[in-house]
């Protein structure tokens, strides 16, 4: 326990608490001097909480040591390029490390933690929905200053945003761990920025959870004004948490792009990069630029609440639809941020388990870029019913339908890669195949929503919810699990248990189909999303009960995974060699990966996915003597 | 490309670009008070931006050849340069978002502001960019003393801009009735847009000033040389970026549309 309190994580959290009190105290003091009220429903006033939360993030980062090297540089003190890690075992992961592999694992475990929290929230409100009428989230109950339906709104909203943050951290985890290994680099281009990007996500998660106890918010994850202007102070914590998580994503993306452009090993031309690297580039381009717009849109609402600046207040000449434009300019491309790395994982793993070359490598690479670029032009398809200018609807409908083309290219390539392949079915492959099927369902249910005439009926129904979960499970959750099962031996030198892995898959997949098909079915019949209760006369009770049971089964399967994950670190079957018989460079050296990655640099001498072609070679490691000569 | 082979030639180029930029700013002002052509103002602003990005921010250096040795200072500087430009790209989306907000909420109207003051602060910021360029050119030829003097002038001018906007301009605007609607429910989005745009820009000026202070102090400690001065280059590029944003914000707030 004593060891825990001396870790960077614990220090950061203590400093965050101190920072929050300092910031809130500062505002309270100034207000006292100005003769304004100094307390409110949640002890401090809203401006005090906002500055407190902001200071909390800064204090966390200054206090846990993730920015200390930069402070040294600014005073002209040089620091060694790489710190040796002083810690071993679990302590290594709770302290600031500059090693991309450690940071990748930090990201991944944090993502799993947040997925569990977000999933727990979903199960709570799913339980309430199992039957019409209010059962336990009743009007009489009171928790954190909210009654039952208000708490439902908060949990529903937080489920969305916590899951989004966990996805951002999850893809950052996989990209961080894998991309430098695939490139043959020693580390990311900016190791300190990498550590910073991870550590700023921790206070961000704390802020998001703080919103739950500070009155919550009832806006959904979208935070539309005027609702978000009237919501309790919790919505400010939500805004600040998203802003901090956004910086994590922006700076992480910056690092990925710089690493890929500058740190590829010899011979790795653009068209010989592993396909996952292409996906990482595409996703990073969106995350780097568009993320600023969600931060900005929330910041403007924040200022409207704090200073009365009427950006989105029609009574003051503002325009609430402007918010939606700014917000969706990020938040639609964001779903491509979520799924592109997952689609990259599918393309990366499929040839390994089909023992065949990846069909149409160039087309896959370009389709990732195509999705990313078209993704910038489709945001207003979320706004067909918002009252925006009607002439904007049709162009946005067509640009959205255009996304189906590069996505279709990917499906074509996957099917062609599987065709006549010598398939084996270990757990990662099961999840890859599951991802393809689930993402296909997500893809097919997309165009109806993009079509204006149909969307006017479907908008804000459970059909949208079902479609969305299909895309995200197919594009992120399934590939994420595939990636974890696949690269787990690389990180630990042990395999995860196959039987438990298969139970995980065969429990999660059918439950998931039931869940989303059920959602889409009642959505078509008129079930509204985001509401705590529904009319029993609609006849949705039995379907909702089935959906809730399916939700619990998914939760159970993830628990099995988490047990398997942590248990296998110590007790898994040893796997130090090339367990999947892959051509990729990281599998040509023993597991777990040494601290500075490859002892000998490698040179790319062939195509990455020529499985089954005799004599073909992707990488060649230089012999020690040769590298000394260089 | 050899743009900075010779010190005096580089300095002369800096002066020339400054004259172009000053003339274009005067032209902007002239267009605004005479025939109010928004499209011409946009074109002039884009020409100014291109001049700053090429001759002051040296965007072409992104393409510079560097050695193969990944551990050399040159190679790392190339990576750092790419990182900085990616950051600026990301940051420009914030400013673009605010510009969109301005266009959406205000359209072809603008707040009532002191035109002379606007022109003066714009000139001050432009002048500071000129001295920043001189400072960086000096450092890349190993002239530490000239670098420090020029950076000091840049810093003073930058501080003058910051105080001119935040202390003088904001107060004058507020006295003239332009408020962010603190306790004034009748105030339209005009004040809100004006304060958020100038405020966000002023925040970047402030961070730029801190950056200048840091590199000035490190130069005092002899940490930079003609070959190794990435910190100086980064501070200069960032400072010019702040100027670049103002190239668009100045006409957007002071020149375009009719006064309300």
Interface residues (C-beta under 8 A of the other chain):
Chain A: X74 X75 X76 X189 X190 X193 X250 X254 X255 X257 X258 X261 X262 X263 X288 X289 X290 X291 X292 X293 X295 X296 X297 X300 X303 X304 X307 X308 X309 X310 X311 X315 X316 X317 X318 X319 X322 X325 X326 X329
Chain B: X70 X75 X78 X79 X82 X83 X86 X87 X89 X90 X91 X93 X94 X97 X98 X100 X101 X104 X105 X180 X181 X182 X183 X184 X185 X186 X187 X188 X189 X190 X191 X192 X193 X195 X196 X214 X217 X218 X221 X223
